[in-house]
Amino acid sequence: MNMKRLLQLKLSLVLLALLAVLGWSRAAGAQPVIASDRPGLGTGAVVLDAGTIQLEAGAELAINDERRFSAGQIVVRWGLPFAELQALVNSFVLSRSPDQAMEGFEDLGLGVKIPLVAREDDSLQISMLASLSLPTGSRFLTTDEAVPAVALLVDRAVSERWSVSTNLGYTAGPDAQQDVWSVILTPGASIPGPLNLTAFVGYAGFFVSGPDRHVVEAGLTLGPSSDLQLDANWGIDVDTGDFFVGIGFARRWGWRGPKVYDSGE
């Protein structure tokens, strides 16, 4: 791909993301049903209500030149009056290749999600997520230094069933590595029925001064109750053919529902 075509592709993706920010997005709601940041490569814009605690976790198998299995993907979310704190515990990783076998823990991290816009009818939510990865992981997994990242998150309902999430992100490159800009679009649709199913597809682009990465994915979520979500997803790098499959869950505690005021009558 020549530089002109590459530039056109990047500009098109940015334009598509801006259109999604202004006009589309995933149904947010005032959390009558659990709103999880998983599965998928994107992150939801919903900020937990004050006093709510949410645990999200899962496992993933990625296959490229090696087989890498990660178990954990743990995020603990805690709703505060004006923001949401996150503890990014991440995963224990088993990596197997023809030449070697390695295992260890990924870096820990901290995050804060801040609400920017929340319409009263819950058709649009915009928030900002700032995170910091700390060099605490095993030798072959750690970045060896703190890595900051920031993302603009947008959720907007298209209709009662259809929705789209949009992420525009930036991650500072550790050491001599390059900074990464990312664009993630995730359209989704609820499936009528007693299982509270939602299906989604997604695109994620990761842009650097060298070769970019383009990943497509799809998945399902299942809500057995208003405070529990089960999920499964699959994705592939369209340039290399590397792919991954994953499963997981999200569990919520402490949500008290919308306030009801007594009119005095």
C-alpha positions in Angstrom: 0.0 0.0 0.0 1.5 3.3 -1.1 1.7 6.4 1.2 -1.2 8.2 -0.6 -3.6 5.2 -0.2 -2.5 4.8 3.5 -3.2 8.5 4.2 -6.6 8.2 2.6 -7.4 5.2 4.7 -6.4 6.9 7.9 -8.4 10.0 7.1 -11.5 7.9 6.2 -11.3 6.0 9.5 -11.0 9.3 11.5 -14.0 10.7 9.6 -16.0 7.6 10.2 -15.1 7.8 13.9 -16.2 11.4 14.1 -19.5 10.6 12.4 -20.0 7.9 15.0 -19.2 10.3 17.8 -21.8 12.8 16.5 -24.5 10.4 15.4 -24.3 6.8 16.5 -23.5 4.6 19.5 -24.3 1.7 21.9 -27.3 2.0 24.2 -26.1 3.1 27.6 -29.1 3.5 29.9 -29.1 4.4 33.6 -27.7 0.9 34.3 -30.9 -1.0 34.8 -29.0 -3.8 33.2 -25.3 -4.3 33.7 -23.1 -2.2 31.4 -19.7 -3.9 30.9 -16.5 -2.7 29.3 -16.0 -6.2 27.9 -15.9 -8.1 25.7 -14.2 -6.8 22.6 -11.4 -4.4 21.9 -13.4 -1.3 22.7 -14.5 0.3 26.0 -17.9 1.5 26.9 -18.6 5.1 27.9 -20.9 4.2 30.9 -19.6 5.4 34.2 -20.7 3.4 37.2 -23.1 5.0 39.7 -21.7 5.9 43.0 -21.4 2.9 45.4 -21.5 0.4 42.6 -18.7 -2.2 42.3 -18.2 -4.3 39.2 -15.8 -7.2 38.5 -14.9 -8.1 34.9 -12.8 -11.1 34.0 -12.1 -13.6 31.2 -9.7 -15.8 29.3 -8.3 -15.6 25.7 -6.4 -17.8 23.3 -4.4 -16.0 20.7 -2.7 -17.8 17.8 0.0 -16.4 15.6 3.6 -17.6 15.4 3.0 -18.8 19.0 0.1 -19.9 21.1 -0.6 -17.5 23.9 -3.3 -18.2 26.6 -4.2 -15.5 29.1 -6.4 -16.1 32.1 -7.7 -13.2 34.2 -8.2 -10.0 32.2 -9.4 -8.7 35.5 -10.8 -5.2 35.9 -12.3 -4.0 39.2 -14.5 -1.0 38.7 -15.7 1.3 41.6 -18.3 4.0 41.1 -17.7 7.3 42.9 -19.9 10.5 42.9 -18.1 12.1 40.0 -16.0 9.4 38.4 -15.1 5.7 38.3 -11.9 4.2 39.5 -10.5 1.1 37.9 -7.9 -1.5 39.1 -6.4 -3.3 36.1 -5.2 -6.6 37.4 -4.8 -8.1 33.9 -3.8 -11.7 33.3 -1.5 -14.6 33.9 -0.1 -15.6 30.5 1.2 -19.0 29.1 3.1 -18.6 25.9 4.2 -21.5 23.7 6.3 -21.4 20.6 8.5 -24.0 18.8 11.6 -22.5 20.4 10.5 -21.8 24.0 7.8 -21.8 26.6 7.2 -18.8 28.9 4.7 -17.9 31.6 4.1 -14.9 33.9 2.0 -12.0 34.9 1.1 -8.9 32.8 1.7 -5.4 34.2 -0.8 -4.0 36.7 -2.5 -0.7 36.0 -4.9 2.0 37.3 -7.6 3.9 35.5 -10.1 6.7 36.0 -13.2 7.2 33.8 -14.8 10.6 33.9 -18.3 11.4 32.6 -18.5 14.3 30.1 -21.9 14.1 28.6 -25.0 12.1 29.7 -28.4 12.8 28.2 -31.4 12.4 30.4 -32.9 9.9 28.0 -29.6 7.9 28.1 -29.4 8.0 24.3 -25.9 9.5 24.4 -23.0 9.1 26.9 -19.5 10.5 26.4 -16.7 9.9 28.9 -12.9 10.0 29.1 -10.7 7.2 30.3 -7.2 7.9 31.6 -5.0 4.9 32.6 -1.5 4.2 33.7 0.2 0.8 33.2 2.8 0.1 35.9 6.0 -2.0 35.3 5.1 -4.8 37.7 4.8 -7.8 35.3 7.1 -10.7 34.4 10.3 -10.1 32.5 8.9 -11.1 29.1 5.6 -9.2 29.5 6.5 -5.9 31.3 7.1 -2.6 29.5 9.8 -1.8 32.1 8.3 1.7 32.6 5.0 3.4 33.3 2.8 3.8 30.2 0.0 6.4 30.2 -3.0 6.2 27.9 -6.1 8.3 27.3 -9.3 7.6 25.3 -12.5 9.4 24.4 -15.4 7.0 24.7 -18.8 7.5 23.1 -22.0 5.4 23.5 -25.2 6.3 21.6 -28.4 4.4 20.8 -29.5 4.4 17.2 -32.8 2.8 18.1 -34.2 0.6 20.8 -32.3 -2.4 19.4 -29.3 -0.9 17.4 -26.3 0.9 18.8 -22.7 1.8 18.2 -19.7 2.5 20.5 -16.7 4.6 19.4 -13.3 4.9 21.0 -10.6 7.4 20.0 -7.4 6.6 21.9 -3.7 7.5 22.4 -1.1 5.4 24.1 2.4 6.7 24.8 5.1 4.3 23.5 7.4 3.0 26.3 11.2 3.4 25.9 12.0 3.6 22.2 8.7 2.2 21.0 6.3 4.3 19.0 3.2 6.1 20.3 -0.1 4.5 19.1 -3.3 6.1 18.0 -6.4 3.9 17.9 -9.9 4.1 16.4 -12.4 1.5 17.5 -16.0 1.2 16.2 -18.4 -1.4 17.6 -21.9 -1.6 16.3 -24.3 -3.9 18.2 -27.9 -5.1 18.3 -30.0 -6.6 21.0 -31.8 -9.9 20.1 -35.4 -10.0 21.4 -36.1 -12.9 23.8 -35.7 -14.1 27.4 -31.9 -14.6 27.2 -31.1 -10.9 26.9 -28.7 -11.5 24.0 -26.7 -8.9 22.3 -24.6 -9.4 19.2 -21.8 -7.1 18.0 -19.2 -6.7 15.3 -16.2 -4.4 15.5 -13.2 -2.8 13.8 -10.0 -1.6 15.6 -7.2 0.3 13.9 -3.9 0.9 15.6 -1.8 3.6 13.8 1.9 4.2 14.1 4.5 5.7 11.8 5.3 2.2 10.6 2.9 -0.6 9.6 -0.5 -0.2 11.1 -2.7 -3.0 12.5 -6.3 -3.6 11.5 -8.5 -6.0 13.5 -12.1 -7.1 13.0 -14.1 -9.0 15.6 -17.5 -10.3 16.5 -19.1 -11.6 19.7 -22.2 -12.2 21.8 -23.2 -11.3 25.4 -25.8 -13.0 27.5 -27.5 -11.5 30.5 -28.9 -14.2 32.9 -29.8 -11.4 35.4 -29.6 -7.6 35.5 -26.3 -7.8 37.5 -24.5 -10.6 35.5 -23.2 -10.8 31.9 -21.6 -13.7 30.1 -19.7 -13.1 26.9 -17.7 -14.7 24.0 -15.8 -13.0 21.2 -13.5 -13.8 18.2 -11.2 -11.6 16.2 -8.6 -11.6 13.4 -5.8 -9.3 12.3 -6.7 -8.7 8.6 -3.1 -8.2 7.6 -1.3 -11.1 9.3 -4.1 -13.6 9.8 -3.4 -13.8 13.6 -6.6 -14.5 15.5 -8.0 -14.9 19.0 -11.0 -16.3 20.8 -12.2 -15.4 24.3 -14.9 -15.9 26.9 -15.6 -13.9 30.1 -18.1 -12.4 32.5 -19.0 -9.2 34.4 -20.7 -9.1 37.8 -22.2 -6.0 39.5 -22.8 -5.3 43.2 -24.3 -2.3 45.0 -26.5 -0.8 42.2 -29.5 0.7 43.9 -31.5 1.8 40.9 -32.8 5.3 40.0 -33.9 7.5 42.9 -37.6 7.8 43.5 -38.8 11.1 45.0 -41.9 11.4 47.2 -44.2 14.2 45.8 -45.8 14.6 49.3 -49.2 13.8 48.0 
